[in-house]
Amino acid sequence: MPIRENTFARRAREREREREEGNSKRVVFRDQQPTVDEQLARLEEDIRGLKVEFDTYFNGAAKRPPYDTKGRVETLIKRLADERTLTFAQRYHYNSLAARYSSFMQLWRRTMQEREEGRGPARRPAPAPRPEPESTPATFVCADPRGDVRTVRGLFDALVEARRRCGESTEDLSFARFHRMVTEKSEALKERAGCERVHFSVAVKDGRVQFKAKAEKE
């Protein structure tokens, strides 16, 4: 009888250990780090939420500024700034969000200073933010667009992201047609300017997308 009891006890302990190991593996799976796209989406959402919280504070509906949310946004901005795996489109998206946050912070600091100096009523609607600053152009230099598909793909992704930010439709964009257009434009420009490479850039200015191509000077 004692031998049987020891066998049952040993099997029970083994089953308990297997359950614990299974739970540990599941926890590791849940703790996986978010992807870069998920972090960018979170950053965009947090910046939007931070603006709402600051407007609420300046309108007198909150007792203290949203410093917790501000700290979370700045931590995510710094983390993505150090991320070395960003694609061209992701880096362009990140630069746009960082510029937007910087513009908001300048506005909020000025408003906070006015309140501390007693200029203007304590409870007044927050002034509307200034238009979003011009984005940093995404630039690409290519000698052979027909063969350098990777560079043309980066240019295409930057153009899609710029049009998305401006609220323009991207349904009419096709990489195959874009690749053909860039190749034809590059060959014509090289022949006309007598250059070996073409410099392409994508930027947002005054709420509109600018796509330019020019001869790359030696």
C-alpha angles and dihedrals in degrees: 000000000000090000091054091049091052091051092051091047092050092050091048091053091049092051091049091050091050091052091050092050091049092051091049091054091049091052091053090052092053092049095061114136118254118253123254091255090052091050091049091050090049091049092051091049093047093050090051091049092047091055090053091049093050091048089051090051094048090049089058097248094115128052099215137026116264095256093152092059091043091054092050091051093049092048091053092046091053092046093052091044088062094045108114098186097069116131121224091263093046092049090049090050091048093049090051093051093046091051091049091051091048090052092051092048092054090052093047094048091051092048092047090051092051091052093049091049091050096243111148128358118312091231111048134127112274111255115255112263118255118255113286110271121251112278123242106263117249105227131197131181118201134176098182114024091174092063102023096076094158094061092045090049090054090050091049093049091050091051092050092050092048092051091047091053091051092050093247122145118258097188092100092055116103122176092215092055091041092051091051092048093049091048093051093045092047094050092048093048094048091050093047096044097034092231132138100219138036126219115217126188137183121197143152117236126172090351094304133105118247119199115183138176126191139163114276109234118222 
